[in-house]
Amino acid sequence: MDHLLTDAPPGYDFSISDNQRMVGQMAKDFAEKHIRPNVMQWDEEQHFPLQLFKQLGQQGMMGVLVPEAYGGSGFGYAEYVTTIVEIAKVCGSIGLSVAAHNSLCTGHILAFANEEQKQRWLPKLATAEWLGAWGLTEANTGSDAMRMSTTAVLDGNHYVVNGSKNWITHGKSGDIAVVMVRTGEKGDSKGISALVIERGTPGFNAGKKENKLGMRASETTEMIFDNCRVPKENLLGAEGEGFKQAMKVLDGGRISIAALSLGIAKGAFEAAVAYSKERQQFGQPISNFQGIAFKLADMATEIEAAELLIMQAADLKNRHLPVTKQSAMAKYYASEVAVRCANEAVQIFGGYGYTKDFPVEKFYRDAKLCTIGEGTSEIQKIVISREVLK
């Protein structure tokens, strides 16, 4: 087994830092006060609470990883993971939107923009004055991103963008989007570039809003580009680097979805533990029965294993070490754990778990997205196996 640990650090520090505690408590308090009272109404109405994200921005939770010089909180991935987990324990939808804004749009600009571009966009993103979106997926190119059809043709000082993107978080309400466009041949990884497109640019419009199983308070829409003229200075990096950039962004994004998964799993688990102690059958709490207690034991073990995988990936990311395998492992395992924990939580609640009077049916619906978004579980296994077989 030693060969599996060759790229791991010589030892792990399992202690929780003061910053993590502070950030975690702040996120927890915010979620209890501003999110929990509204969770089911937002879910039922598919309401995207835009103003909530402005409040989160004021608290520093929309620019967790952005350096203070650009108006961000200047924290690392451990604090970021903690933020997402605490919010997702209350509402997966809000956790998803916070994750997408931080790690995809803001993360892409933070990693690949030049200094002028960073100064221009990061302060607005870090404070949630502007909400961010990120566009890679298209209707016919989910996992097969290299065959995207959205094109950008250079015309003088502008790129003319035509096409559409699907499944875009904040595709309507976002003020700014990082969009992957084809500037070369279809199927060529070096034929894709990344453009920043600001809302209000003529030819940039929102399309259909998706009616989803879960994550219903997180906005998911099409983005449509019709002869949309984007200044060429909005290109991130060099032309042809977009696909490579996107794959690196997804390495970090997968830590985000892993954290989102962990929060949902913990939320479902904590609800199930509390209910099992209160619910009486045959004259005693159902937690006394092995059938229930063993479910809780499995859930607790898998949650802790997922958390260790996530924090390992976060640690590597903080130290700027290769993280492709670890982030894929964390995302794959944590997302599947979220689904299993939510499923078992519904089972522990019994008939009540199938109603909207209790929180676990929503965890059950929200969890499934985690095995699909930012690379399906099957794609994660491809990534992991390629890394293992190198």
NORSUL-V163909 format. One line per field, one symbol per residue. burial: 1 if it has 24 or more other C-alpha atoms within 12 Angstrom, else 0. A space follows every 10 residues. Layout:
burial = ???
This chain:
burial = 0000000000 0000000001 0011011101 1000110111 0110011111 0111111111 1111111001 1111111111 1111111111 1111111111 1111111111 1110001100 1111111111 1111111110 0110111111 1111000011 1111111111 1111111111 1111000011 1111111110 1001111011 0001111111 1111111111 1111111011 1111111111 1111111111 1111111111 1110110000 0000011000 0110110011 0111011111 1111111000 0011111111 1111111111 1111111110 0010000111 1111111111 1111111011 1011000000
